[in-house]
C-alpha cells in the first residue's frame, strides 16, 4: 500500500503540474499573477487527483492486464 501511495503522490505532482501549467498558460497567458494562479490550480488539481489515482488506478491496471493477456499468450504460442 505504501508503494501505491508513493506512486500516486509522485505521479500526481508530475501530471497535475504539467497539465495545470499548460492550461493556465493557454487560458489566461503569462499575466502578472500567473504564478499565484498556477500554484492555486496545481494544489486544487493535486488534491483531486490523489484519491482518483488510488481508486481508479487498480481498475485501470486490471483493464490493461485483461487487454494484454491475449497478446502475451499469443507471443508464447508463436
C-alpha positions as CSV (number, residue, x, y, z in Angstrom):
1,X,0.0,0.0,0.0
2,X,2.9,2.4,0.7
3,X,4.2,1.8,-2.8
4,X,0.8,2.7,-4.3
5,X,0.5,5.9,-2.2
6,X,4.1,6.9,-3.2
7,X,3.3,6.2,-6.8
8,X,0.1,8.3,-6.6
9,X,1.9,11.2,-4.9
10,X,4.7,11.3,-7.4
11,X,2.5,10.8,-10.4
12,X,0.1,13.4,-9.1
13,X,2.8,16.0,-8.7
14,X,4.1,15.5,-12.2
15,X,0.8,15.2,-14.1
16,X,-1.1,17.9,-12.3
17,X,1.9,20.3,-12.5
18,X,2.3,19.9,-16.3
19,X,-1.4,20.0,-17.1
20,X,-2.3,22.9,-14.8
21,X,0.7,24.9,-16.1
22,X,-0.3,24.2,-19.7
23,X,-4.0,25.0,-19.2
24,X,-3.4,28.2,-17.2
25,X,-0.9,29.5,-19.6
26,X,-3.2,28.7,-22.6
27,X,-6.3,30.2,-21.0
28,X,-5.0,33.3,-19.3
29,X,-1.5,33.7,-20.6
30,X,1.5,34.8,-18.6
31,X,-0.1,37.6,-16.6
32,X,1.4,39.4,-13.6
33,X,-0.1,37.0,-11.1
34,X,0.4,33.9,-13.2
35,X,2.5,32.0,-10.6
36,X,-0.2,32.5,-7.9
37,X,-3.0,31.4,-10.2
38,X,-1.0,28.4,-11.4
39,X,0.0,27.2,-7.9
40,X,-3.6,27.5,-6.7
41,X,-4.8,25.5,-9.7
42,X,-2.0,23.0,-9.1
43,X,-2.8,22.5,-5.5
44,X,-6.5,22.0,-6.2
45,X,-5.8,19.5,-9.0
46,X,-3.4,17.6,-6.8
47,X,-5.9,17.3,-4.0
48,X,-8.4,15.9,-6.5
49,X,-6.1,13.5,-8.4
50,X,-4.6,11.6,-5.5
51,X,-7.9,9.9,-4.4
52,X,-8.7,9.4,-8.1
53,X,-5.4,7.6,-8.8
54,X,-5.8,5.5,-5.7
55,X,-9.4,4.5,-6.6
56,X,-9.4,4.3,-10.4
57,X,-5.8,3.1,-10.7
58,X,-6.4,-0.5,-9.7
59,X,-9.4,-0.7,-12.1
60,X,-7.2,0.6,-15.0
61,X,-4.5,-1.8,-14.1
62,X,-6.9,-4.7,-14.3
63,X,-8.3,-3.4,-17.6
64,X,-4.7,-3.2,-19.1
65,X,-3.9,-6.7,-17.8
66,X,-7.1,-8.0,-19.5
67,X,-6.4,-6.2,-22.7
68,X,-2.9,-7.6,-23.0
69,X,-3.4,-11.0,-21.6
70,X,-4.2,-12.4,-25.0
71,X,-1.2,-10.6,-26.5
72,X,1.2,-12.3,-24.0
73,X,-0.4,-15.6,-24.7
74,X,-0.1,-15.2,-28.4
75,X,3.6,-14.3,-28.1
76,X,4.4,-17.5,-26.4
77,X,2.3,-19.5,-28.9
78,X,4.2,-18.2,-31.9
